[in-house]
Amino acid sequence: MAFTSMIIRSGSSWLLPHPFGFGLPEPKVGPTPMNVVTTAASLRLGHLLRRGFNSYFQKLGSLDRGPRLRDSLQSASWACFCLFGEGENGEDLVGNQGMANKSKMSNPSPFNERRWTNVLLALNVVIYIAQVATQGRLMFWGAKINDLVEEGQLWRLVTSAFLHANIGHLLVNCYSLNAVGPSVEKISGPGRYLAVYFASAIASSTMSYLFSKDAAVGASGAIFGLVGSMAVFVMRHRGQAGGGKRELQHIVNVIALNMVMGLLSEGIDNWGHLGGLLGGAAASWLLGPAWGYESPSPDGRRIFSDRAPIFYLINWNKRS
């Protein structure tokens, strides 16, 4: 999949007016041959990544030997995957309560499993319509523009992730979010999913602010963060599903291709992509999930606990 944060360069041919009489340049519209080739290849990788992770999650839930995550994944859907929705120590007690709620999860709604991905997709589309309706004023108000960030307009580190330079930019990022988002939302739960998304967006804009003087917009930094979150999840749970080597290779391929595309194409914010990737991986490492086998329950079911570092920090603060 191809996801891009667009840099708004002073040499571009399109200017967006804003209320104060200045101009905000917009990237040139229209794909180059390199854009077409790399986007087509990225879409193919996106398909492979989604298919590979569907297989990976099936293995996590259907292991015949060793620690089983099926019950923890089921119960997490209604309680434990919500941020800080676990027990006091991040524990998932898979016992009678989990059995009682099993019937609730037998026919989960597809919308419920990707509710916040749908909300983010709709939000990006609605905001783009507002950009068009305001003739670029909304773009100027929310884009990452270093001089204005330095003046204290820190909201731009968040709002720039919901703005897009043109319809093609919007469609590519929406496709990428639709390909990656539901899987991350399913394994993380809504609270952690949104926390990772916004942390990635802020990390993306911050790194772009620190290392690139150009104005920039786009959701791709946040999407890169979701890919980083996937990588952290697979590495943490590689023992439960045969190593996850193929899935990690898919992730590396997607990241490498998008980075190469950014280097070969004008107007792509590679610093933003890198910041989002690192921010998403760091947030996922801190917040989890990090499932670990604890002990068998009296009825023979296995008990897992979420060992994400955030729970150790919370307990340490309580003790101190």
C-alpha angles and dihedrals in degrees: 000000000000120000124174143189106206122224114216104220127196091230095060120114100231125076124193113207121226134189097268096057099252125116131242109204118226123209117259114272121229132067123260121218088258091054091052094049096046094043092051091049091047093051089054090051090049090056091049092047093052093046092047093052093047087057091045093053091048089055091050090055100041108044112144095200137036126013113355122212098185095097094043091049091050096048090042089063091066103030124351103053091060108099109270089354092122126093119288092280096037089265124162106203103199102196139100093334091053090049091049091054095043091090090056090059098044093095107023117185113249088221092055091054092056103024097130094043087057090048092051092048092050091046092054091050094046092048091050090052088051089051090056093044092052092046094235099316091113089050091055092046095053110026121112101259111167098211092053093045088054088054089061103268092135094158087080089075086068106028094053088068090065097048127085133197097224143344094275091053090051095048095049093050093045090052091050094047090049090051097048106024103069093054093050092045091051096051096039106036125230099288097050092038093058092042091054092045095052094040088053092048092051093045089050094051092043094053090045089051092050098046108023126056093195123101112250142186136179146098095246096098089059090046091051086054090056089053089051089050090053090052092052092049093051093047092049094050101033090117093061097054110033101280103299090237094143093049092050089050090054089052093049090049093051093048094045094048093049092048091050090048089052092052093048097044131067121238100027120127105224092172088058091050092051093047092051092049093051093042093051093047092048094047092048091048090053100041101034146164094223106164118198131177113248112172143310119275122233091261092054098259119131122246119219128187130200106241097187112151091240090072092052089051091050093049092046091053090050092052093047 
